[in-house]
Amino acid sequence: QVQLVESGGGLVQRGGSLRLSCAASGRTFSNYVMGWFRQAPGKEREYLAHIWSSGSTYYADSVKGRFTISRDNAKNMVYLQMNSLEPEDTADYYCAARVESRTVFAYWGQGTQVTVSS
């Protein structure tokens, strides 16, 4: 099992940037695919990006070119750099993990709130 704790959320103006961090503890971090999701009020949870231990990355079209996911396997950390933020990016952001052989993200953090003001 792996425990995840997000940080780095906050209030930012339109066009600004934020970097979210996710600290993982528990079993071998490098065995997990790490992902970021978000959920806005009244909406379903939305996939944003994921990264394999090798560093291969994948993004949802809605954030491609604006958000960058990265990881530091030595520090058990995964990051989400968010640029050109818009009010529509306002949401709770969640870090998640899944075993590489599985397709479902089984482990989730508690979330960090991001608010983008206009």
TIVO-2410 file (N, C-alpha, C; in nm, 3 decimals):
# residues 118
REC num residu      c1      c2      c3 atome chaine
REC   1      Q   0.084  -0.118   0.000     N      A
REC   1      Q   0.000   0.000   0.000    CA      A
REC   1      Q   0.089   0.124   0.000     C      A
REC   2      V   0.036   0.234  -0.055     N      A
REC   2      V   0.111   0.359  -0.061    CA      A
REC   2      V   0.022   0.470  -0.008     C      A
REC   3      Q   0.080   0.560   0.067     N      A
REC   3      Q   0.009   0.676   0.120    CA      A
REC   3      Q   0.053   0.799   0.042     C      A
REC   4      L  -0.042   0.886   0.011     N      A
REC   4      L  -0.016   1.003  -0.071    CA      A
REC   4      L  -0.063   1.129  -0.001     C      A
REC   5      V   0.020   1.232  -0.005     N      A
REC   5      V  -0.015   1.361   0.056    CA      A
REC   5      V   0.018   1.472  -0.043     C      A
REC   6      E  -0.085   1.545  -0.084     N      A
REC   6      E  -0.067   1.655  -0.177    CA      A
REC   6      E  -0.041   1.785  -0.102     C      A
REC   7      S   0.025   1.876  -0.171     N      A
REC   7      S   0.046   2.011  -0.119    CA      A
REC   7      S   0.067   2.105  -0.236     C      A
REC   8      G   0.062   2.234  -0.206     N      A
REC   8      G   0.092   2.333  -0.307    CA      A
REC   8      G  -0.027   2.406  -0.366     C      A
REC   9      G  -0.146   2.367  -0.325     N      A
REC   9      G  -0.263   2.437  -0.374    CA      A
REC   9      G  -0.274   2.576  -0.315     C      A
REC  10      G  -0.368   2.653  -0.369     N      A
REC  10      G  -0.388   2.788  -0.316    CA      A
REC  10      G  -0.465   2.872  -0.413     C      A
REC  11      L  -0.459   3.003  -0.390     N      A
REC  11      L  -0.530   3.100  -0.472    CA      A
REC  11      L  -0.431   3.166  -0.568     C      A
REC  12      V  -0.468   3.171  -0.695     N      A
REC  12      V  -0.382   3.231  -0.796    CA      A
REC  12      V  -0.469   3.307  -0.895     C      A
REC  13      Q  -0.413   3.410  -0.953     N      A
REC  13      Q  -0.488   3.488  -1.052    CA      A
REC  13      Q  -0.483   3.421  -1.189     C      A
REC  14      R  -0.581   3.455  -1.270     N      A
REC  14      R  -0.585   3.405  -1.407    CA      A
REC  14      R  -0.451   3.431  -1.475     C      A
REC  15      G  -0.402   3.330  -1.545     N      A
REC  15      G  -0.275   3.341  -1.614    CA      A
REC  15      G  -0.155   3.303  -1.530     C      A
REC  16      G  -0.178   3.281  -1.402     N      A
REC  16      G  -0.070   3.247  -1.312    CA      A
REC  16      G  -0.033   3.099  -1.316     C      A
REC  17      S   0.059   3.064  -1.228     N      A
REC  17      S   0.111   2.927  -1.223    CA      A
REC  17      S   0.111   2.876  -1.079     C      A
REC  18      L   0.101   2.745  -1.068     N      A
REC  18      L   0.115   2.677  -0.940    CA      A
REC  18      L   0.186   2.545  -0.964     C      A
REC  19      R   0.258   2.501  -0.865     N      A
REC  19      R   0.320   2.369  -0.870    CA      A
REC  19      R   0.267   2.286  -0.755     C      A
REC  20      L   0.198   2.180  -0.788     N      A
REC  20      L   0.149   2.088  -0.688    CA      A
REC  20      L   0.251   1.978  -0.664     C      A
REC  21      S   0.259   1.935  -0.539     N      A
REC  21      S   0.349   1.826  -0.503    CA      A
REC  21      S   0.270   1.714  -0.438     C      A
REC  22      C   0.322   1.596  -0.453     N      A
REC  22      C   0.260   1.479  -0.391    CA      A
REC  22      C   0.372   1.393  -0.333     C      A
REC  23      A   0.367   1.375  -0.203     N      A
REC  23      A   0.465   1.292  -0.134    CA      A
REC  23      A   0.407   1.153  -0.113     C      A
REC  24      A   0.483   1.052  -0.153     N      A
REC  24      A   0.438   0.914  -0.141    CA      A
REC  24      A   0.520   0.840  -0.037     C      A
REC  25      S   0.455   0.759   0.039     N      A
REC  25      S   0.525   0.676   0.136    CA      A
REC  25      S   0.463   0.537   0.133     C      A
REC  26      G   0.540   0.442   0.181     N      A
REC  26      G   0.492   0.305   0.180    CA      A
REC  26      G   0.581   0.217   0.096     C      A
REC  27      R   0.521   0.146   0.007     N      A
REC  27      R   0.597   0.051  -0.074    CA      A
REC  27      R   0.678   0.122  -0.183     C      A
REC  28      T   0.753   0.048  -0.254     N      A
REC  28      T   0.848   0.102  -0.352    CA      A
REC  28      T   0.779   0.193  -0.451     C      A
REC  29      F   0.816   0.319  -0.443     N      A
REC  29      F   0.752   0.422  -0.525    CA      A
REC  29      F   0.767   0.393  -0.673     C      A
REC  30      S   0.882   0.342  -0.711     N      A
REC  30      S   0.909   0.321  -0.853    CA      A
REC  30      S   0.821   0.212  -0.914     C      A
REC  31      N   0.749   0.138  -0.833     N      A
REC  31      N   0.660   0.034  -0.885    CA      A
REC  31      N   0.525   0.090  -0.929     C      A
REC  32      Y   0.504   0.218  -0.908     N      A
REC  32      Y   0.372   0.276  -0.929    CA      A
REC  32      Y   0.369   0.376  -1.044     C      A
REC  33      V   0.261   0.371  -1.117     N      A
REC  33      V   0.226   0.478  -1.209    CA      A
REC  33      V   0.156   0.585  -1.126     C      A
REC  34      M   0.197   0.709  -1.143     N      A
REC  34      M   0.142   0.819  -1.064    CA      A
REC  34      M   0.056   0.908  -1.154     C      A
REC  35      G  -0.055   0.953  -1.099     N      A
REC  35      G  -0.145   1.037  -1.177    CA      A
REC  35      G  -0.196   1.156  -1.099     C      A
REC  36      W  -0.247   1.251  -1.174     N      A
REC  36      W  -0.315   1.366  -1.116    CA      A
REC  36      W  -0.456   1.374  -1.174     C      A
REC  37      F  -0.549   1.404  -1.086     N      A
REC  37      F  -0.689   1.421  -1.122    CA      A
REC  37      F  -0.740   1.548  -1.055     C      A
REC  38      R  -0.855   1.592  -1.096     N      A
REC  38      R  -0.917   1.706  -1.028    CA      A
REC  38      R  -1.068   1.688  -1.028     C      A
REC  39      Q  -1.131   1.756  -0.934     N      A
REC  39      Q  -1.277   1.756  -0.926    CA      A
REC  39      Q  -1.326   1.894  -0.889     C      A
REC  40      A  -1.401   1.952  -0.980     N      A
REC  40      A  -1.459   2.083  -0.956    CA      A
REC  40      A  -1.595   2.065  -0.889     C      A
REC  41      P  -1.641   2.169  -0.818     N      A
REC  41      P  -1.771   2.159  -0.750    CA      A
REC  41      P  -1.883   2.122  -0.846     C      A
REC  42      G  -1.957   2.018  -0.811     N      A
REC  42      G  -2.069   1.976  -0.893    CA      A
REC  42      G  -2.033   1.898  -1.017     C      A
REC  43      K  -1.904   1.865  -1.032     N      A
REC  43      K  -1.861   1.793  -1.152    CA      A
REC  43      K  -1.796   1.660  -1.113     C      A
REC  44      E  -1.783   1.573  -1.212     N      A
REC  44      E  -1.717   1.446  -1.188    CA      A
REC  44      E  -1.565   1.464  -1.184     C      A
REC  45      R  -1.501   1.367  -1.123     N      A
REC  45      R  -1.356   1.369  -1.120    CA      A
REC  45      R  -1.301   1.358  -1.261     C      A
REC  46      E  -1.200   1.437  -1.289     N      A
REC  46      E  -1.142   1.447  -1.423    CA      A
REC  46      E  -0.996   1.404  -1.422     C      A
REC  47      Y  -0.962   1.318  -1.514     N      A
REC  47      Y  -0.822   1.276  -1.530    CA      A
REC  47      Y  -0.744   1.391  -1.592     C      A
REC  48      L  -0.620   1.411  -1.545     N      A
REC  48      L  -0.535   1.516  -1.598    CA      A
REC  48      L  -0.409   1.462  -1.666     C      A
REC  49      A  -0.338   1.376  -1.595     N      A
REC  49      A  -0.210   1.329  -1.648    CA      A
REC  49      A  -0.162   1.210  -1.566     C      A
REC  50      H  -0.074   1.131  -1.628     N      A
REC  50      H  -0.006   1.028  -1.550    CA      A
REC  50      H   0.136   1.007  -1.602     C      A
REC  51      I   0.216   0.948  -1.516     N      A
REC  51      I   0.357   0.929  -1.548    CA      A
REC  51      I   0.403   0.793  -1.500     C      A
REC  52      W   0.474   0.722  -1.587     N      A
REC  52      W   0.529   0.593  -1.552    CA      A
REC  52      W   0.663   0.612  -1.481     C      A
REC  53      S   0.709   0.507  -1.419     N      A
REC  53      S   0.837   0.514  -1.350    CA      A
REC  53      S   0.950   0.550  -1.446     C      A
REC  54      S   0.935   0.509  -1.570     N      A
REC  54      S   1.036   0.539  -1.672    CA      A
REC  54      S   1.040   0.686  -1.709     C      A
REC  55      G   0.933   0.757  -1.674     N      A
REC  55      G   0.924   0.898  -1.710    CA      A
REC  55      G   0.829   0.927  -1.824     C      A
REC  56      S   0.775   0.826  -1.886     N      A
REC  56      S   0.677   0.847  -1.993    CA      A
REC  56      S   0.553   0.916  -1.937     C      A
REC  57      T   0.507   1.015  -2.010     N      A
REC  57      T   0.395   1.095  -1.961    CA      A
REC  57      T   0.279   1.095  -2.060     C      A
REC  58      Y   0.160   1.114  -2.004     N      A
REC  58      Y   0.038   1.120  -2.083    CA      A
REC  58      Y  -0.052   1.228  -2.023     C      A
REC  59      Y  -0.125   1.299  -2.111     N      A
REC  59      Y  -0.204   1.412  -2.065    CA      A
REC  59      Y  -0.344   1.409  -2.126     C      A
REC  60      A  -0.437   1.463  -2.050     N      A
REC  60      A  -0.568   1.490  -2.106    CA      A
REC  60      A  -0.556   1.609  -2.201     C      A
REC  61      D  -0.637   1.610  -2.304     N      A
REC  61      D  -0.632   1.719  -2.401    CA      A
REC  61      D  -0.657   1.854  -2.335     C      A
REC  62      S  -0.737   1.854  -2.229     N      A
REC  62      S  -0.775   1.980  -2.165    CA      A
REC  62      S  -0.657   2.052  -2.100     C      A
REC  63      V  -0.550   1.980  -2.071     N      A
REC  63      V  -0.437   2.041  -2.002    CA      A
REC  63      V  -0.306   2.029  -2.079     C      A
REC  64      K  -0.310   1.959  -2.191     N      A
REC  64      K  -0.187   1.939  -2.268    CA      A
REC  64      K  -0.131   2.073  -2.311     C      A
REC  65      G  -0.003   2.092  -2.286     N      A
REC  65      G   0.062   2.218  -2.321    CA      A
REC  65      G   0.063   2.320  -2.209     C      A
REC  66      R  -0.023   2.301  -2.110     N      A
REC  66      R  -0.027   2.393  -1.996    CA      A
REC  66      R   0.024   2.328  -1.868     C      A
REC  67      F  -0.003   2.200  -1.850     N      A
REC  67      F   0.036   2.128  -1.729    CA      A
REC  67      F   0.149   2.031  -1.763     C      A
REC  68      T   0.239   2.013  -1.668     N      A
REC  68      T   0.348   1.918  -1.683    CA      A
REC  68      T   0.359   1.832  -1.558     C      A
REC  69      I   0.354   1.702  -1.579     N      A
REC  69      I   0.371   1.608  -1.468    CA      A
REC  69      I   0.515   1.559  -1.467     C      A
REC  70      S   0.569   1.544  -1.349     N      A
REC  70      S   0.705   1.493  -1.335    CA      A
REC  70      S   0.715   1.415  -1.204     C      A
REC  71      R   0.822   1.341  -1.191     N      A
REC  71      R   0.842   1.264  -1.068    CA      A
REC  71      R   0.989   1.256  -1.035     C      A
REC  72      D   1.016   1.239  -0.908     N      A
REC  72      D   1.152   1.218  -0.859    CA      A
REC  72      D   1.148   1.089  -0.779     C      A
REC  73      N   1.192   0.982  -0.840     N      A
REC  73      N   1.184   0.851  -0.776    CA      A
REC  73      N   1.273   0.843  -0.652     C      A
REC  74      A   1.379   0.919  -0.651     N      A
REC  74      A   1.469   0.916  -0.536    CA      A
REC  74      A   1.405   0.981  -0.413     C      A
REC  75      K   1.316   1.075  -0.437     N      A
REC  75      K   1.251   1.147  -0.327    CA      A
REC  75      K   1.108   1.102  -0.303     C      A
REC  76      N   1.061   1.006  -0.383     N      A
REC  76      N   0.921   0.960  -0.371    CA      A
REC  76      N   0.823   1.075  -0.388     C      A
REC  77      M   0.847   1.156  -0.489     N      A
REC  77      M   0.765   1.273  -0.513    CA      A
REC  77      M   0.714   1.275  -0.657     C      A
REC  78      V   0.595   1.328  -0.673     N      A
REC  78      V   0.542   1.356  -0.806    CA      A
REC  78      V   0.488   1.498  -0.804     C      A
REC  79      Y   0.500   1.565  -0.918     N      A
REC  79      Y   0.466   1.707  -0.926    CA      A
REC  79      Y   0.372   1.733  -1.042     C      A
REC  80      L   0.299   1.842  -1.029     N      A
REC  80      L   0.218   1.890  -1.140    CA      A
REC  80      L   0.242   2.041  -1.151     C      A
REC  81      Q   0.314   2.079  -1.254     N      A
REC  81      Q   0.336   2.220  -1.283    CA      A
REC  81      Q   0.220   2.268  -1.369     C      A
REC  82      M   0.151   2.370  -1.321     N      A
REC  82      M   0.034   2.422  -1.391    CA      A
REC  82      M   0.058   2.566  -1.431     C      A
REC  83      N   0.052   2.593  -1.560     N      A
REC  83      N   0.075   2.726  -1.613    CA      A
REC  83      N  -0.050   2.776  -1.684     C      A
REC  84      S  -0.054   2.906  -1.705     N      A
REC  84      S  -0.165   2.968  -1.778    CA      A
REC  84      S  -0.300   2.926  -1.719     C      A
REC  85      L  -0.309   2.937  -1.590     N      A
REC  85      L  -0.430   2.891  -1.521    CA      A
REC  85      L  -0.549   2.980  -1.551     C      A
REC  86      E  -0.663   2.916  -1.561     N      A
REC  86      E  -0.790   2.984  -1.589    CA      A
REC  86      E  -0.888   2.954  -1.476     C      A
REC  87      P  -0.991   3.037  -1.460     N      A
REC  87      P  -1.091   3.009  -1.356    CA      A
REC  87      P  -1.151   2.869  -1.369     C      A
REC  88      E  -1.158   2.816  -1.490     N      A
REC  88      E  -1.213   2.682  -1.509    CA      A
REC  88      E  -1.124   2.573  -1.450     C      A
REC  89      D  -1.001   2.609  -1.414     N      A
REC  89      D  -0.911   2.512  -1.350    CA      A
REC  89      D  -0.936   2.503  -1.200     C      A
REC  90      T  -1.023   2.585  -1.148     N      A
REC  90      T  -1.056   2.579  -1.007    CA      A
REC  90      T  -1.116   2.444  -0.971     C      A
REC  91      A  -1.054   2.377  -0.874     N      A
REC  91      A  -1.098   2.241  -0.838    CA      A
REC  91      A  -1.014   2.192  -0.721     C      A
REC  92      D  -1.054   2.078  -0.669     N      A
REC  92      D  -0.968   2.003  -0.579    CA      A
REC  92      D  -0.883   1.910  -0.664     C      A
REC  93      Y  -0.754   1.909  -0.639     N      A
REC  93      Y  -0.660   1.831  -0.718    CA      A
REC  93      Y  -0.610   1.714  -0.634     C      A
REC  94      Y  -0.610   1.597  -0.697     N      A
REC  94      Y  -0.576   1.474  -0.629    CA      A
REC  94      Y  -0.461   1.402  -0.698     C      A
REC  95      C  -0.373   1.351  -0.616     N      A
REC  95      C  -0.267   1.263  -0.660    CA      A
REC  95      C  -0.316   1.119  -0.644     C      A
REC  96      A  -0.278   1.032  -0.735     N      A
REC  96      A  -0.321   0.893  -0.728    CA      A
REC  96      A  -0.209   0.801  -0.775     C      A
REC  97      A  -0.219   0.676  -0.735     N      A
REC  97      A  -0.117   0.578  -0.771    CA      A
REC  97      A  -0.183   0.446  -0.811     C      A
REC  98      R  -0.119   0.379  -0.902     N      A
REC  98      R  -0.163   0.244  -0.936    CA      A
REC  98      R  -0.041   0.159  -0.968     C      A
REC  99      V  -0.056   0.033  -0.942     N      A
REC  99      V   0.049  -0.062  -0.978    CA      A
REC  99      V   0.058  -0.065  -1.130     C      A
REC 100      E   0.177  -0.079  -1.181     N      A
REC 100      E   0.197  -0.070  -1.326    CA      A
REC 100      E   0.116  -0.173  -1.403     C      A
REC 101      S   0.090  -0.287  -1.344     N      A
REC 101      S   0.017  -0.393  -1.414    CA      A
REC 101      S  -0.134  -0.375  -1.408     C      A
REC 102      R  -0.180  -0.277  -1.334     N      A
REC 102      R  -0.323  -0.254  -1.321    CA      A
REC 102      R  -0.365  -0.130  -1.401     C      A
REC 103      T  -0.494  -0.116  -1.422     N      A
REC 103      T  -0.544   0.000  -1.496    CA      A
REC 103      T  -0.619   0.097  -1.405     C      A
REC 104      V  -0.649   0.055  -1.285     N      A
REC 104      V  -0.727   0.139  -1.193    CA      A
REC 104      V  -0.634   0.201  -1.089     C      A
REC 105      F  -0.652   0.330  -1.068     N      A
REC 105      F  -0.578   0.398  -0.963    CA      A
REC 105      F  -0.643   0.363  -0.829     C      A
REC 106      A  -0.570   0.289  -0.748     N      A
REC 106      A  -0.627   0.235  -0.624    CA      A
REC 106      A  -0.596   0.320  -0.502     C      A
REC 107      Y  -0.497   0.406  -0.514     N      A
REC 107      Y  -0.452   0.484  -0.398    CA      A
REC 107      Y  -0.466   0.632  -0.428     C      A
REC 108      W  -0.522   0.705  -0.332     N      A
REC 108      W  -0.553   0.845  -0.352    CA      A
REC 108      W  -0.510   0.929  -0.232     C      A
REC 109      G  -0.468   1.051  -0.261     N      A
REC 109      G  -0.443   1.146  -0.155    CA      A
REC 109      G  -0.570   1.215  -0.113     C      A
REC 110      Q  -0.556   1.306  -0.019     N      A
REC 110      Q  -0.674   1.376   0.035    CA      A
REC 110      Q  -0.713   1.498  -0.048     C      A
REC 111      G  -0.626   1.538  -0.138     N      A
REC 111      G  -0.656   1.650  -0.226    CA      A
REC 111      G  -0.602   1.782  -0.176     C      A
REC 112      T  -0.579   1.871  -0.270     N      A
REC 112      T  -0.539   2.008  -0.239    CA      A
REC 112      T  -0.621   2.101  -0.328     C      A
REC 113      Q  -0.667   2.210  -0.268     N      A
REC 113      Q  -0.759   2.298  -0.340    CA      A
REC 113      Q  -0.683   2.404  -0.419     C      A
REC 114      V  -0.727   2.423  -0.541     N      A
REC 114      V  -0.674   2.527  -0.629    CA      A
REC 114      V  -0.789   2.619  -0.670     C      A
REC 115      T  -0.770   2.747  -0.647     N      A
REC 115      T  -0.870   2.846  -0.686    CA      A
REC 115      T  -0.804   2.948  -0.777     C      A
REC 116      V  -0.862   2.967  -0.894     N      A
REC 116      V  -0.809   3.062  -0.991    CA      A
REC 116      V  -0.910   3.176  -1.003     C      A
REC 117      S  -0.866   3.294  -0.966     N      A
REC 117      S  -0.956   3.409  -0.969    CA      A
REC 117      S  -0.947   3.480  -1.104     C      A
REC 118      S  -1.055   3.545  -1.140     N      A
REC 118      S  -1.058   3.617  -1.267    CA      A
REC 118      S  -1.029   3.766  -1.246     C      A
***
